Amino acid sequence: MALDPNQRFGLRTAQMTPAEARAAEIDVGLRQYMLRVYNYMASGLALTGIVAFGVASSETAMQAIFGTPMFWLVALAPIGMVFFLSARIHALKATTAQALFWVYAGLMGLSLASIFIVYTGTSIARVFFITAGVFAAMSLYGYTTKRDLSGWGSFLFMGLIGVLIAIVVNIFLQSAALEFVISVVGVLVFVGLTAYDTQAIKSMYLESDSGEVYTKKAVLGALKLYLDFINLFIMLLHLFGQRE
């Protein structure tokens, strides 16, 4: 008679030493934790895409958002929510943290609706799949590598600050050459951050965490990877997107 996965796992652990069995249990818990992180992230991306496409399909909605001062609310609210969630998630209930993450993903969808005006739908889809492939490869590297990536942190942070400053400067310069440089450097920074953040999220896992803490860690991890994916997508879109 065939055994189900839980029975097979129990049989394997019964044949192990206590230390090996304990390590195996932690490994299973870690995989479940990372799966929840990725599920939250993927759900957030799906919500963002649905909202962006829905808004872009409505001329009335586009005019209401991008033709009025409401644009600044849509553009700045997600930034404020990222800082709030990152700084206060320890004090929030898990259900509140989840709800704020969904609200954030929805707001990002409103903000990103404009890409459907600037770029063709075909090129957006193509760049999305390129982004997904690069992200998956680097996240897998961050999860599986034995190398300590913590040393990348300061370098990547400085690169991120440099990219943000350059973006602000280019708002006034409107330089195509500078935009190209920003996009190339941005891709390198967010590719590195994907691996770095994945390893950092993995290291946050503790088997002893309560259900509340476990969920909040998963939401925070999903938020970090979501940001890495979205920013990598935008940088690649600037490089490879075909304009309308």
C-alpha positions, -999 to +999 in steps of 0.1 A: +000+000+000+014+034-009+023+058+019+012+095+018+040+122+021+035+126+059+038+089+065+070+087+043+084+117+062+076+100+095+093+068+083+124+086+073+127+106+105+122+074+125+154+060+109+174+091+117+193+102+148+175+127+170+197+155+157+191+145+121+153+142+127+153+177+143+172+192+114+147+176+089+117+190+108+132+225+107+139+221+070+103+212+063+091+242+084+115+265+065+102+254+032+066+259+043+076+294+056+093+304+023+064+290+003+040+313+023+063+343+016+063+335-022+025+330-021+019+364-005+043+380-030+027+363-060-008+373-048+003+409-044+018+410-079-014+395-093-035+421-075-012+449-088-015+436-123-053+433-122-058+468-108-033+483-133-049+467-163-084+475-151-076+512-145-057+514-179-088+500-196-110+528-183-105+563-198-125+578-170-104+562-143-071+572-160-083+608-163-094+608-127-060+596-115-035+610-139-053+642-149-059+655-114-039+662-082-050+627-071-019+615-090+003+627-062-017+607-036-015+576-058+022+581-063+033+589-028+009+568-007+027+535-015+060+550-004+045+560+029+029+526+034+062+508+028+080+528+055+050+524+079+048+486+074+085+481+077+088+502+109+055+492+126+049+456+116+061+443+149+033+463+167+005+453+142-018+423+143-010+398+116-044+403+100-038+441+099-003+436+083-019+413+057-046+438+049-021+467+046+000+446+022-031+440+000-039+477+001-003+486-008-004+462-038-036+477-050-022+512-047+008+501-067-016+489-094-031+524-096+003+539-099+015+514-126-015+518-148+004+545-167+028+519-182-001+507-205-001+541-221+036+544-225+045+508-236+028+482-258+010+454-241+032+428-259+064+444-246+050+447-211+042+409-211+076+401-226+095+421-200+073+407-172+084+371-181+120+382-184+117+397-150+101+366-136+129+344-149+157+366-136+140+370-102+134+332-099+170+325-107+185+350-082+160+342-055+169+305-059+205+314-056+199+334-024+180+305-009+204+277-018+239+293-016+261+285+013+279+318+008+271+346+033+256+375+013+253+399+043+284+417+030+264+428-001+241+449+021+261+481+024+271+480-013+236+474-025+222+501-002+246+527-016+237+516-051+200+520-043+206+555-029+226+564-059+198+552-082+172+572-063+192+604-064+199+600-101+162+595-108+153+627-090+181+646-109+169+632-142+133+645-135+148+679-142+175+670-168+153+646-189+185+630-202+180+598-222+216+588-216+213+592-179+180+572-179+198+544-197+226+544-171+200+545-142+182+515-157+213+494-161+226+502-126+191+497-113+189+462-128+222+452-112+211+466-078+177+448-077+191+416-091+216+417-061+189+427-037+167+397-048+194+372-037+204+392-006+168+397+006+159+360+000+188+349+022+179+375+048+142+363+048+153+327+051+175+336+081+145+352+099+127+319+102+125+304+137+107+272+144+097+285+178+078+315+163+041+318+172+015+318+145+012+356+148+049+363+145+053+337+117+026+354+096+041+389+101+075+377+091+061+361+060+043+394+051+074+415+057+094+390+035+068+391+008+069+429+008+107+430+003+106+405-025+076+423-041+095+455-041+126+438-056+104+423-084+085+455-092+116+477-093+135+451-114+105+450-138+104+488-141+141+490-148+140+462-174+109+479-190+129+511-194+156+491-212+136+467-233+100+480-234+086+491-268+069+525-266+035+531-281 
